[in-house]
Amino acid sequence: MSVRAAPGWLTAWVFAHRGLHGSGVPENSLAAAEGAIARGLGIECDIQRSRDDHPIVFHDWDLARLTGATGVAQELTADALEALSLLGTDQHPVRLATFLEAVAGRVPLLIEIKSLPGYDVEWTCASVAWLLDSYKHDVAVMSFDPRVPIWFAAETPTITRGLVGTDSYENGFEGVWRDPDAIAAAQPDFLAIDVRDLARPEAAAWRAAGGPLLTWTVRSPETRTTGLALADALIAEGGGLA
């Protein structure tokens, strides 16, 4: 755990998972961001890195589910990614720079940096940090990959940083959040834990020690009840939103 106190805003909001998305409003779009802002929700978004090293607000490595295109996000330039349409809408992927300009501090922002074991995630960290240097609003970065908070702790320690954790979702980082050595190295300001794993003793111990505990993805009244009982803030969508 970081030796500093996490900012109060971190646990004062419900965060819309990938923005407030639904029918006709795709995830991680500017429209989803505006919807969250209008409803008084914070925003959680995802970052991939384009071939020319721009952070792009986009969740999947593969393009097919969200755009219908073939290939993977990191093989396209930022211009090419922004030229794609998000399926069935007039929305398209955008650079993080554009997303930050649109949000403009109206609500707090959680930025999840996507990674895989062996991926050169440090380049993504550096490109995100460069943009956040001029973003003087409530924002935090987080990742399943402990190299992300490790990088931010070493290179830009003023930026709030978190470690995302799961034991129930296979992404190459299952259980890492429960490794004391990973926690010690990452020095996270907060944890964001899969709601299916909130009952694990490590989550309760983190919270008992004063560590802010967020949970995702809260999608139902039942998981909302679990999150409100066992965590300090929710990352939610659909039926998990009040």
C-alpha positions as CSV (number, residue, x, y, z in Angstrom):
1,M,0.0,0.0,0.0
2,S,1.1,3.5,-0.7
3,V,2.3,5.5,2.4
4,R,0.1,8.4,1.3
5,A,-3.6,8.8,1.8
6,A,-5.7,8.3,-1.3
7,P,-7.8,11.3,-2.5
8,G,-11.3,11.6,-1.0
9,W,-13.0,11.7,-4.3
10,L,-12.0,8.1,-5.0
11,T,-14.6,6.6,-2.7
12,A,-17.2,9.4,-3.0
13,W,-18.5,8.4,-6.4
14,V,-20.1,5.6,-8.3
15,F,-18.2,5.1,-11.6
16,A,-19.9,4.1,-14.8
17,H,-18.1,1.1,-16.2
18,R,-16.8,2.2,-19.7
19,G,-19.1,5.2,-19.4
20,L,-22.9,5.1,-19.3
21,H,-23.4,2.8,-22.3
22,G,-26.4,0.8,-23.6
23,S,-28.6,0.6,-26.7
24,G,-27.3,3.0,-29.3
25,V,-24.5,4.3,-26.9
26,P,-21.3,2.2,-27.2
27,E,-18.9,1.6,-24.4
28,N,-15.9,3.9,-24.0
29,S,-17.4,6.4,-26.4
30,L,-17.8,10.2,-26.0
31,A,-21.6,9.6,-25.9
32,A,-21.1,7.2,-23.0
33,A,-19.0,9.8,-21.2
34,E,-21.6,12.5,-21.7
35,G,-24.3,10.1,-20.4
36,A,-22.3,9.4,-17.2
37,I,-21.7,13.1,-16.6
38,A,-25.4,13.9,-17.1
39,R,-26.3,11.3,-14.5
40,G,-23.7,12.4,-12.0
41,L,-21.5,9.4,-12.3
42,G,-17.7,9.1,-12.4
43,I,-16.3,7.4,-15.5
44,E,-14.1,4.3,-15.8
45,C,-12.5,3.9,-19.3
46,D,-10.0,1.6,-20.9
47,I,-6.8,2.4,-22.8
48,Q,-5.1,0.5,-25.7
49,R,-2.1,1.9,-27.5
50,S,-2.1,2.6,-31.2
51,R,0.8,1.5,-33.5
52,D,2.1,5.1,-33.4
53,D,1.9,5.2,-29.5
54,H,-1.2,7.2,-28.9
55,P,-3.4,6.1,-26.0
56,I,-6.8,5.2,-27.4
57,V,-10.0,4.8,-25.4
58,F,-10.9,1.2,-26.3
59,H,-11.3,-2.0,-24.4
60,D,-10.6,-5.0,-26.6
61,W,-7.3,-6.1,-28.1
62,D,-9.2,-7.4,-31.1
63,L,-11.3,-5.0,-33.2
64,A,-14.1,-7.3,-34.2
65,R,-16.6,-7.1,-31.3
66,L,-16.7,-3.3,-31.1
67,T,-16.1,-2.3,-34.7
68,G,-16.6,-5.3,-37.0
69,A,-13.1,-4.7,-38.4
70,T,-10.4,-7.4,-38.5
71,G,-7.1,-7.1,-36.7
72,V,-6.0,-5.8,-33.3
73,A,-5.9,-2.3,-32.0
74,Q,-2.2,-2.0,-31.6
75,E,-1.6,-2.7,-35.3
76,L,-3.5,0.5,-36.4
77,T,-2.5,4.1,-36.2
78,A,-4.5,6.5,-34.1
79,D,-5.9,8.1,-37.2
80,A,-7.0,4.6,-38.5
81,L,-8.6,3.7,-35.2
82,E,-10.5,7.0,-35.1
83,A,-11.8,6.4,-38.6
84,L,-13.6,3.2,-37.4
85,S,-17.2,3.3,-36.4
86,L,-18.4,1.7,-33.2
87,L,-20.9,-0.9,-34.4
88,G,-24.3,0.5,-35.3
89,T,-23.6,4.1,-34.2
90,D,-22.1,7.4,-35.3
91,Q,-19.5,7.0,-32.5
92,H,-15.9,6.0,-33.0
93,P,-12.8,5.3,-30.9
94,V,-11.0,8.4,-29.8
95,R,-7.6,9.4,-28.5
96,L,-7.3,9.8,-24.7
97,A,-6.4,13.4,-25.4
98,T,-9.8,14.0,-27.0
99,F,-11.6,12.1,-24.1
100,L,-9.8,14.2,-21.5
101,E,-10.7,17.4,-23.3
102,A,-14.4,16.3,-23.4
103,V,-14.6,15.3,-19.7
104,A,-12.7,18.3,-18.6
105,G,-12.9,17.5,-14.9
106,R,-16.7,17.5,-14.8
107,V,-16.5,14.1,-13.0
108,P,-13.6,12.0,-11.8
109,L,-12.0,9.6,-14.2
110,L,-10.5,6.1,-13.7
111,I,-8.2,5.1,-16.5
112,E,-7.6,1.3,-16.8
113,I,-4.4,0.7,-18.8
114,K,-4.8,-2.7,-20.7
115,S,-1.9,-5.1,-20.6
116,L,-0.9,-8.7,-21.1
117,P,2.0,-10.7,-19.6
118,G,5.0,-9.7,-21.7
119,Y,3.4,-6.7,-23.3
120,D,5.5,-3.5,-23.3
121,V,3.0,-1.7,-21.1
122,E,5.6,0.9,-19.9
123,W,5.2,2.7,-23.3
124,T,1.5,3.0,-22.6
125,C,2.2,4.3,-19.1
126,A,4.5,7.0,-20.4
127,S,2.1,8.1,-23.1
128,V,-0.8,8.4,-20.6
129,A,1.4,10.1,-18.0
130,W,2.4,12.7,-20.6
131,L,-1.2,13.6,-21.2
132,L,-2.1,13.6,-17.5
133,D,0.7,16.1,-16.7
134,S,-1.6,18.9,-18.0
135,Y,-4.9,17.4,-16.8
136,K,-5.4,19.2,-13.5
137,H,-8.6,17.3,-12.5
138,D,-9.5,14.2,-10.5
139,V,-8.1,11.2,-12.3
140,A,-6.5,7.9,-11.4
141,V,-4.7,5.1,-13.4
142,M,-5.1,1.4,-12.7
143,S,-4.3,-2.0,-14.3
144,F,-4.4,-5.7,-13.6
145,D,-0.6,-5.6,-14.5
146,P,1.4,-4.6,-11.4
147,R,4.0,-3.0,-13.7
148,V,1.6,-0.1,-14.3
149,P,1.4,1.1,-10.7
150,I,5.1,0.3,-10.3
151,W,5.9,2.5,-13.2
152,F,3.7,5.4,-11.9
153,A,5.1,5.1,-8.4
154,A,8.6,5.5,-9.8
155,E,8.1,8.0,-12.6
156,T,5.0,10.1,-11.8
157,P,4.2,9.4,-8.1
158,T,1.8,12.3,-7.8
159,I,-0.8,10.5,-10.0
160,T,-3.2,8.3,-8.1
161,R,-2.6,4.7,-9.0
162,G,-4.4,1.4,-8.4
163,L,-4.1,-2.3,-8.9
164,V,-7.1,-4.2,-10.4
165,G,-7.6,-7.7,-9.2
166,T,-9.5,-10.9,-10.0
167,D,-9.4,-14.6,-9.3
168,S,-12.4,-15.3,-11.5
169,Y,-11.5,-13.7,-14.9
170,E,-8.7,-15.3,-17.0
171,N,-6.5,-12.6,-18.3
172,G,-3.0,-13.7,-17.2
173,F,-3.0,-11.7,-13.9
174,E,-5.4,-13.9,-11.9
175,G,-4.5,-13.8,-8.2
176,V,-1.7,-11.3,-8.6
177,W,-3.5,-8.8,-6.3
178,R,-3.2,-11.3,-3.4
179,D,0.6,-11.6,-3.7
180,P,2.2,-9.5,-0.9
181,D,5.3,-9.0,-3.0
182,A,3.3,-7.6,-5.9
183,I,1.5,-5.2,-3.5
184,A,4.7,-4.1,-1.9
185,A,6.3,-3.4,-5.3
186,A,3.2,-1.7,-6.8
187,Q,2.6,0.6,-3.9
188,P,-1.0,1.1,-5.0
189,D,-3.2,3.9,-3.6
190,F,-6.2,1.6,-4.0
191,L,-7.4,-1.8,-5.1
192,A,-10.2,-2.4,-7.6
193,I,-11.4,-6.0,-7.1
194,D,-13.7,-8.3,-9.0
195,V,-17.0,-8.3,-7.2
196,R,-17.0,-12.1,-7.3
197,D,-13.8,-12.1,-5.2
198,L,-14.7,-9.4,-2.6
199,A,-15.3,-12.0,0.1
200,R,-11.7,-13.2,0.0
201,P,-9.9,-12.4,3.2
202,E,-7.2,-10.4,1.4
203,A,-9.8,-7.8,0.4
204,A,-11.1,-7.5,3.9
205,A,-7.6,-7.2,5.2
206,W,-6.7,-4.4,2.7
207,R,-9.8,-2.5,3.7
208,A,-9.3,-3.0,7.4
209,A,-5.8,-1.5,7.1
210,G,-7.3,1.6,5.6
211,G,-6.8,0.9,1.9
212,P,-9.6,2.2,-0.4
213,L,-11.3,-0.8,-2.0
214,L,-13.3,-0.4,-5.3
215,T,-15.2,-3.2,-7.0
216,W,-16.2,-4.1,-10.5
217,T,-18.2,-4.9,-12.5
218,V,-21.4,-4.4,-10.5
219,R,-24.2,-5.3,-13.0
220,S,-27.2,-6.4,-10.8
221,P,-29.0,-5.4,-7.6
222,E,-27.4,-8.5,-6.0
223,T,-23.9,-7.5,-6.9
224,R,-24.6,-3.9,-5.9
225,T,-25.6,-5.1,-2.4
226,T,-22.4,-7.1,-2.2
227,G,-20.3,-4.1,-3.3
228,L,-22.0,-1.7,-0.9
229,A,-21.3,-4.1,2.0
230,L,-17.8,-5.0,1.2
231,A,-16.2,-2.2,-0.8
232,D,-15.9,1.6,-0.7
233,A,-16.9,2.5,-4.2
234,L,-18.6,0.8,-7.2
235,I,-17.7,0.5,-10.8
236,A,-21.1,-0.4,-12.2
237,E,-23.3,-0.6,-15.3
238,G,-26.8,-1.6,-16.2
239,G,-28.7,-3.1,-13.3
240,G,-25.9,-2.3,-10.9
241,L,-26.5,1.4,-11.1
242,A,-29.0,2.9,-8.6
